[in-house]
Amino acid sequence: MAKELEKFKAEHKNLAAGTKKFTTAEGDKLKKRIGISLGNAWEGEDYFRESLAKARADGVKSEKLADFQKNKHFKDGLTTWNKAVDILQGDVDAMKSFCADAKAHLAKMNKLAADIEKDLKKRSKTSASKKDIEALQGELAKEAAAVKKASEYEGKLNAAQKLYAANFQKKVNAILKEKPDSHDKKKDATELPQLLVDRNLKKYTNQVGALVKAINAHCVAAIDKAGQDLKAAAPELKAAAAKFKDLKKINDQYQTAKKKFPGAIEDSKDKKKLLATLKKFNDLTAAAERKVRGTTVTIKKAAA
């Protein structure tokens, strides 16, 4: 019954393209994209609040959307936020489609698996095709398990990622009804530069930590390799210098923000935390520069 084997192989081959498409790597990519889009939507909301404050400063006192729409600042803020929300919704829809398509593909794989199982049950132990069909069954089972994991990625999204865009209009209406003085209590959302907003500060704090760790690791590796072969240390030094360049870029941005927005930092409820973090960035960058320079000098002396 070799014809059944060929039939199963052909069906498996027809499913191959979809099987390669529905992977956890693709699920991770979509989830990461949604995370970025949500962050941009939050920033859009911050900008909207700032635009609303400007509109009120221009003299708009109504709580009606139509009245605020006549103000240039407000209209710009709402449009910017809306665009960010639309992108987020598009990314969420892409995730939903990916998972729905993966589930549909998995159903086809399961049907093929059921057909193979049915065939194997009635196949004799002496069948020449049995081992090959069993091998195909095992391969299909592994692939189906991977596609199943990919199909479940929508469930990994949190409530904010899934519902933020859907609640956009409600959020607009709620913000419009807030008392004007309530926005004064949210200066970090409306006046602090985006670089200093808490979620961005956390993101860059993690990046700085990772870069410092990588720089130290490359410098240690450079010294170790120089003991065996001075030439082998060069790539490690080069990698350390590249990481330091990235670290310095982040620190320079933050030190510039500190000089440019002293009033915003001073008025922030998180003033102490902000200043402590900016000092830490500066100290870590200076220490990393000394580390790279010291390692380079040590290796050059060894080569002399």
N, C-alpha and C positions, 0 to 999 in steps of 0.2 A: 504494500500500500504506500509506495513512494510518492504517489500523486498527492496524498494528504500532506506529506511533509513539504512538498513544493508549494502547495496551496497556502499552508501556514507561513512559509517563508515569504511568499509574495505579499500576504496580508501584513506581515510584520514590516516588510520593506516599505509598504505604502504608509505605514504609521510613523516611520522613522523621522520624517521632517518635523512633524508635530512633537514627537518625543524630545527632539533636540531643542525645540523652541520653549517648551514648558519646563523650565529648570528653576531651582532655588536661586541661582545666580541672577536670573532675570527678575525673579520675585524681589530679591534684595535691592536690585537696581530701581525697580518701581517704588519700593517702600522708601528708599533713600530720597528719591525725587519728590515724593509726597512730603517728606519731612522738611525738605528745603522749601517747597512751595508753601507749606504751612507757616514757616518762619517768615517768608516774604509777605504772606497775608497778614501776619501779626504786625509786621513793620508798616504795612499799608494802613492798618487800623491806627497805629500810633500817628502816622502822617495825617490821617483823617481827623483825629482829635486835635492835632496842631492846626489844621486848616479850619476846623470848627471854631477854635479859640480866636483865630485871626478874623473870621467872619463876624464873630461877636464883637471883636475890637473895632471892626468896621461899622458897627452899629446895628447889625441884624439881631433882633431880640425875640423873634418868633421861635416856636418849636416845630413849625410846619416845614416839611422837606421842600415844598414848592417855593417858599420864601427864601430859604437858604440857597436854593439852586441858582438864584439870581446873582449870588456873590461869586466872584471869580476864584477866590481862595478855596471856598467850600467845594465848588464844582470840581476843581482840580484834585482836591483831596479825595473826594468821593470816587471820581473816575479812576484815580491811581489805585485805590483800595479795591475797587470793583474788578479791575483788570487782574490784580493779584489773586483775588478770590476765584475768578473764572479759570485761571491757570490751575489753581489747586483742584477745583472741581473736575477739570479735564484729566488731571493726573489720577484722581480717585476713580473716575470712570474708566480710565485705562486699566487700573488695577482690577476693577470689577470684571471688565471684559476678559482680561488675562485669566482670571480665576475661573470664570464661567466657561471659557474655551478650553481650559485645562481639564475641567471636570467632564466636558463633552468628549474630549480626547481620551480621558481615562476610561470612560464608559466603553469606548471602542476597544481599548486595550483589554478591559475586563471581559468583553464578549469573546475576543480572540482567546484569552486565557481559559475561558469556560469551554470553548470548542476544543481546545487542545486537551484539557482535562478529560472531557467526555471521550475523546478519541483514545487517550491513553488507557482509560478504564476498560475499554473493550479490546485493546490491542494485546496480542499474546506476548509472552516473555521472550519468545524467539524471533520476534519481528525485527527485521534488519534496520528499520527506520526508528525504532523506539528510542535508542540512545540519543539520536540527533534531535528528535522531537522533545525529549526531556531537557536537553541542553537549551533548546529554543525556549522552552517553558521557564527555565531558570533565568535566562537573560531577560525575558519579558517581565518576569516578576520583579526583578531589580529595577527595570525601567519604570514600571507602573508605580512602584513605591516612591521613586523620585518625582514623578509627575503628580502623585497624590500630595506630596509635601508642597509642591509649587502651587497646587490648586487651593491650598489653605491659607495663602498669604493675606487675603482680605481680612481674615480673622486676626491678623497680627496688628492691624491698624487700631489706634486708640480712638476714643470718642471724638476728640478734637479734630483728628485727621479726617474722620468720616463725616462729621456733622458741621464743621465750621462753615463751609460754603453754603450748606442748606439753611443755616440760621443767619445768613448775611443780612437780609432785610430786617429781621427782628432785632439784630444787633444795632443796625443803623437807627432804627426807631427808638431803641432804648437809650442810646447815646444822646440823641436829640432831646430826650426828655430829662436828662440829667441836669442838675442845677449848675449854672455857670461856674460857681465857686468850687464845685467838686473837681473841676479840671486842674485847679491850682494845687490840689492835693496829689495830683498825678504828674508832677513835673518831669519825672523820669521818662514818662511816655510821650510827653509833648515837647519838651525842651532839650533834654540831653541828646547829644549826637548819637546816632545809631550804634557807633562803635562802643559806647559806654553803657548801652542798655544791657540789663542783667544777662539775658540769654546769649547775647553776643560776647559779653565779657567771659561767660562760662566757656563758650566755644573756644575762644582764643587762649584762655587759661590752660585748657586741655592741650591745645596745639603747642603752646610754649613748653609745657611740661614734657611732651613727647619729643620735641626738638632738642631740648637740653639733654634728655636721656640718650638720644641718638648721637649727639655730638660727643658726649663723654665716652660712649661705647666705641665710636670710631677712633677716638684719640688713644684709648687703651689698646685697641687692636693694632693701631699704627706702631706703638711702642713695642708691643709683643712681636710683631712681624719684623720690625727693624733689627731685632736681636738675631734673627736668622738671615734676613735678606733686606738690605736697605731699600731696594727697588720695590719690594712687596708692600712697603709702608705707604708709598705714594698714593695709591687709590683710596686708602683709608683717610689720609690727610685731605685729599680732594673732596671726599664725601663729607668730612667734618666741616670743611670750609663752605660747602654748598648748603648744609643744614644751618650753619651760622648765618649765612646770608638771608635765609628765610626767617630766622629768629630776629635778626636785626631789623628786617622790614616790618615785622609785627610791632616790635618795640618802638621803632621810629614813629609809626602811625599813632601809637598810644601817647607817646611823649608830646607829639604835636597836638593831639587832642587836649592834653592837659594844659598846654600853653594857650591854646585857642579858646577853650571853654572854661576858664577858671570860675566864672560866675555860676554856670550850670552845675559844676561839681560842688561848689560851695553850698548851693541851695538844695542839693540832692539829699534825700533821707539816708542814702547809703554812702555819704561822703567819706567816712573813715574806711569803709571797705574798698571804695574806688581808689583812694590815695594809697592804701596799703598794697593793692594789686598792682598799680602802676609802678610803685617803688620796687615791688618784687620782680616785675618784668625787667626793669632797668638793672637791678642787681644781678639777676640771672644772666642777662645779656652780657654784662661786663665780665662776669665770672667765666662765661663760655668763651669770650674773646681771649681772656688770659689763658684758658685751657688750650685753645687751638694754637695760639702764639707760642706758648711754652712747649707744647709737644713738637711743633715745627722746629723750634730752636734746638731742642734736645736731639732730634734726629739729624739735623744739619751738622751739629757738633760731632755726632757719632760718625758721620760720613767724611768729616775733614781728616 
